[in-house]
Amino acid sequence: MAMFDKLLANLKASKKTIVLTEGTDPRILSAAARLLKEDLMGVILCGNVDEVKKAAADGGFDVSKATILDPLTYGEFDALVKQMVELRKGKMTEDECRDLLRKSNYFGTMLVKAGKADALLGGATYSTADTVRPALQIIKTKKGSSLVSSSFILFREKDGKEETIAMGDCAINLSYSDSVDKEGNVTQTAAQKLAEVAVETARTAAFFGIDPKVAVLSFSTYGSGKGGTVQLSHDAVIEARKIDPELVIDGEFQFDAAVSAEVAKTKCPDSKVAGQANTFIFPLIEAGNIGYKIAQRLGGYEAYGPILQGLNAPINDLSRGCSADEVYKMAIITAGMA
């Protein structure tokens, strides 16, 4: 796959280290053994050392080259606690930070923040919230980003050709509403938030070799419908163009207008995106989650993600139903983005 060629080239040029937060999980151990055998990256497994080694031996996984770190016995634990207290700036006490850092999701995230690792992959047993929350509190959003979002990269081979598309946000932001201050003044509109998701998803798409043509979706094309998310999607296009005037983005579109040249000729013949979109922005998580799973299960696409966007370091989430192969590929994606 072309998109993995760039990632593997990045890893070979500059070897990275990834933290895998669920060190006793057989899927994690299987992927770790494969990554280490292929010498693609350094691997830190979080968990009790004896329990991780036993789980690896029971599964026949050679992780002898991995570093196994247990937060309960980690020699620099107090230094991590101190650093976290400083990061939280009075929002957490030392005891609260100490308790959280005993958990692998927080411990692993602090390892990235402290420079002990370049990236983190979790979620085989943790929920998405349990992966995102420590990332928000410790890694924090990068300059220019106001929120964390996600995208999926979807790939398939059809008629001898490779097809790669991007979809966002399908996993993080439930919906979009205006942010207001204590006086009731709007500090960020819902459309500005969705626009940020669109711009970040386009950047992710470009990283994976897609020349993004971004369609902001709804159940309406150019005002053919009213209510619901129509105005949100319409306004998000305007706001996204302000953020990135060079971005090829349009909408609001119904999905058929976004992908079908024939429909586009009828509904929006002058659009530079309609009929040829490859990066799709959903106005609600319900639509995004359903959409990517339809593409995966009925369209024959392989889905990689959720890839988290807007953070200061590569932190990615796994589905709790993931396979060892998915962990392996997501580890390549995550470390390759570092």
C-alpha positions in Angstrom: 0.0 0.0 0.0 1.4 3.4 -1.0 0.3 5.1 2.2 2.4 2.7 4.3 5.5 3.2 2.1 5.9 6.8 3.3 5.3 5.7 6.9 7.9 2.9 6.7 10.4 5.3 5.1 9.9 7.7 8.0 10.5 5.0 10.5 13.6 3.7 8.7 15.0 7.2 8.5 14.5 8.0 12.1 13.7 5.2 14.5 10.9 6.0 17.0 9.7 4.5 20.2 6.0 3.8 20.9 4.2 3.2 24.1 1.6 0.4 24.1 -0.5 0.9 27.3 -2.0 -2.5 27.6 1.0 -4.7 27.9 -0.6 -8.0 28.9 -3.2 -8.1 26.0 -2.4 -10.9 23.5 -3.2 -8.6 20.6 -0.8 -6.0 21.8 1.9 -8.6 22.5 1.5 -10.2 19.1 1.8 -6.8 17.3 4.8 -5.8 19.5 6.6 -9.0 18.7 6.1 -8.4 15.0 7.2 -4.8 15.2 10.4 -5.7 17.1 11.2 -8.7 14.8 11.0 -6.3 11.8 13.0 -3.7 13.7 10.5 -1.0 12.9 10.5 0.9 16.2 11.3 0.7 19.9 8.4 -0.6 22.0 7.5 0.2 25.6 4.9 -2.1 27.1 3.1 -0.8 30.2 2.2 -3.3 33.0 3.6 -5.5 35.7 6.8 -6.9 34.4 6.2 -10.5 35.5 2.6 -10.4 34.2 3.7 -9.1 30.9 6.4 -11.7 30.5 4.0 -14.5 31.5 1.4 -13.3 29.0 4.0 -13.2 26.3 5.3 -16.6 27.1 1.8 -18.1 27.2 1.1 -16.7 23.8 4.4 -17.5 22.3 5.3 -13.9 21.6 9.0 -12.8 21.7 9.0 -9.4 23.2 12.5 -9.7 24.8 13.6 -6.6 23.0 10.8 -4.5 24.4 11.1 -2.3 27.4 8.5 -3.2 30.1 7.7 -0.4 32.5 5.4 -0.8 35.6 4.2 2.6 36.9 4.2 1.0 40.4 8.0 0.3 40.3 9.2 2.9 37.8 12.3 4.6 39.1 11.5 8.1 37.8 7.8 7.9 39.0 8.2 10.8 41.4 9.6 13.0 38.7 6.6 12.2 36.5 4.3 13.1 39.3 6.0 16.5 39.8 5.9 17.2 36.1 2.2 16.4 35.9 1.4 18.6 38.9 3.1 21.5 37.0 1.2 20.7 33.8 -2.2 20.7 35.6 -1.5 24.1 37.2 -3.5 23.7 40.3 -6.3 21.7 38.7 -5.0 18.5 40.4 -3.3 17.8 43.7 -0.1 15.8 43.9 -2.0 12.9 45.4 -4.5 13.0 42.5 -1.7 13.0 40.0 0.0 10.2 41.8 -3.1 8.1 41.7 -3.7 8.7 38.0 -0.2 8.0 37.0 -0.5 4.5 38.5 -2.8 3.8 35.6 -1.2 2.8 32.4 -3.1 5.2 30.2 -1.9 8.2 32.2 1.6 6.7 32.9 2.1 6.1 29.1 1.0 9.5 28.2 3.4 11.1 30.6 6.2 9.0 29.2 5.5 10.7 25.8 5.4 14.1 27.5 8.6 13.5 29.3 10.4 12.5 26.1 10.8 8.8 27.0 8.7 7.9 23.9 7.6 9.5 20.7 4.1 8.2 20.4 1.4 6.3 22.2 -1.2 3.7 21.1 -4.0 2.5 23.4 -7.6 1.5 23.6 -7.5 -2.3 23.2 -9.1 -2.5 26.6 -9.5 1.2 27.5 -12.3 3.3 26.2 -11.7 6.1 23.7 -12.4 8.6 26.5 -9.7 6.9 28.6 -7.2 7.5 25.8 -8.2 11.0 24.9 -8.6 12.4 28.4 -5.0 12.1 29.5 -3.8 13.3 26.1 -5.9 16.5 26.5 -4.7 17.0 30.1 -1.0 16.2 29.5 -0.1 16.4 25.8 -2.7 19.2 25.1 -3.7 20.7 21.8 -1.2 22.1 19.4 -0.9 25.8 18.7 -3.9 26.9 16.5 -6.1 24.0 17.5 -9.0 24.4 19.9 -10.2 20.8 20.0 -9.2 17.2 19.4 -10.9 15.4 16.6 -10.4 12.2 14.7 -10.4 10.8 11.2 -10.3 7.4 9.5 -8.2 6.6 6.5 -10.0 4.0 4.4 -8.3 2.0 1.7 -9.3 -0.6 -0.9 -8.2 -2.0 -4.2 -10.9 -1.9 -7.0 -10.5 -2.8 -10.6 -6.7 -3.0 -10.2 -6.5 0.5 -8.6 -5.8 1.7 -5.1 -8.4 4.0 -3.6 -7.8 5.9 -0.4 -10.2 8.3 1.2 -10.5 10.1 4.6 -13.5 10.6 6.9 -13.9 12.8 10.0 -15.0 13.1 12.7 -16.2 9.6 13.3 -15.1 9.0 16.9 -14.5 12.0 19.2 -16.9 15.0 18.8 -20.5 14.0 19.4 -21.9 17.3 18.0 -21.0 20.9 17.6 -22.4 23.9 19.5 -21.3 27.5 20.1 -18.9 28.1 23.0 -19.8 31.0 25.2 -18.0 32.9 28.0 -19.3 33.7 31.5 -21.0 36.8 30.1 -22.8 34.8 27.4 -20.6 36.0 24.5 -19.9 33.5 21.8 -16.2 32.8 21.7 -16.3 30.1 19.1 -19.2 29.1 16.9 -20.2 25.5 16.1 -19.3 26.2 12.4 -15.8 27.2 13.4 -15.4 24.0 15.3 -16.6 21.9 12.4 -14.3 23.9 10.0 -11.3 23.1 12.2 -12.2 19.4 12.0 -12.4 19.8 8.2 -9.0 21.5 7.9 -7.3 18.9 10.3 -8.8 16.0 8.4 -7.6 17.4 5.1 -4.1 17.7 6.6 -4.3 14.1 7.8 -5.5 13.0 4.3 -2.5 14.8 2.7 -0.1 13.1 5.1 -1.4 9.8 3.8 -0.9 10.7 0.2 -4.4 11.9 -0.6 -4.8 15.2 -2.5 -7.8 16.4 -0.4 -11.0 17.4 -2.1 -13.1 18.1 0.9 -16.9 17.7 1.0 -18.8 18.9 4.1 -21.8 16.6 4.2 -25.5 17.0 5.2 -28.9 15.9 3.9 -29.0 18.9 1.7 -27.0 20.2 -1.4 -26.6 23.9 -1.7 -29.7 24.7 0.4 -32.0 22.1 -1.1 -33.0 21.1 2.5 -33.7 23.1 5.6 -33.1 22.5 9.3 -30.9 20.0 11.1 -27.3 20.3 10.2 -27.7 22.1 6.9 -26.7 25.6 8.1 -23.9 24.2 10.2 -22.3 22.4 7.3 -22.9 25.4 5.0 -21.2 27.8 7.4 -18.4 25.4 8.2 -17.3 25.6 4.5 -17.1 29.4 4.8 -15.1 29.2 8.0 -12.7 26.5 6.7 -11.8 28.7 3.7 -10.9 31.5 6.2 -8.5 29.1 8.1 -7.0 27.7 4.9 -7.8 29.7 1.7 -5.9 27.2 -0.4 -8.0 24.2 0.7 -10.3 22.7 -1.9 -13.5 22.4 0.1 -17.2 22.8 -0.7 -20.6 22.0 0.5 -23.0 21.5 2.0 -23.5 18.3 0.0 -25.5 15.2 0.1 -23.2 12.2 -0.2 -24.3 11.4 -3.8 -23.5 14.9 -5.0 -20.1 14.6 -3.3 -19.1 11.3 -5.1 -21.2 10.9 -8.3 -20.2 13.0 -11.3 -23.7 12.5 -12.8 -25.4 13.8 -9.7 -23.0 16.6 -9.4 -23.7 17.8 -13.0 -27.3 18.2 -12.0 -27.0 19.6 -8.5 -23.8 21.6 -8.5 -22.1 21.7 -11.9 -19.6 24.5 -11.0 -18.2 22.9 -7.9 -14.5 21.9 -7.9 -15.3 19.1 -5.3 -18.7 17.7 -6.2 -18.5 14.3 -7.9 -14.9 13.8 -7.0 -14.6 14.3 -3.2 -12.2 12.0 -1.4 -12.3 13.6 2.1 -15.6 13.6 3.8 -16.7 15.7 6.9 -19.7 14.7 8.9 -21.7 17.2 10.9 -22.5 14.6 13.7 -20.7 11.7 15.2 -23.7 9.4 14.4 -23.4 10.1 10.7 -19.6 9.7 10.8 -19.5 6.5 12.7 -22.2 4.9 10.6 -20.7 6.2 7.4 -17.2 4.8 7.9 -18.6 1.4 9.0 -20.8 1.2 5.9 -17.8 1.9 3.8 -15.8 -0.7 5.7 -18.4 -3.5 5.8 -20.3 -3.0 2.5 -17.8 -1.0 0.4 -14.8 -3.3 1.1 -12.6 -0.6 2.6 -10.0 -1.3 5.2 -10.4 1.3 7.9 -7.5 2.7 9.9 -8.2 4.8 12.9 -9.4 6.7 14.7 -6.4 8.9 14.1 -6.4 11.7 16.6 -5.9 15.3 15.4 -5.0 18.5 17.0 -2.6 17.1 19.7 1.0 18.0 20.3 2.2 14.4 19.9 0.9 11.3 18.1 -1.6 9.6 20.4 -4.0 7.2 18.8 -6.9 5.0 19.9 -7.7 1.4 19.1 -11.1 -0.2 18.9 -11.7 -2.6 21.7 -12.6 -5.1 19.0 -9.3 -4.7 17.2 -7.2 -7.6 15.9 -3.4 -8.0 16.3 -2.9 -7.0 12.7 -4.9 -3.8 13.3 -2.7 -3.0 16.3 0.4 -3.6 14.2 -0.7 -1.3 11.4 -2.0 1.4 13.8 1.4 1.3 15.5 3.1 1.9 12.2 0.7 4.8 11.5 1.2 6.3 15.0 5.0 6.1 15.2 5.3 7.1 11.5 3.5 10.4 12.3 6.0 11.3 15.0 
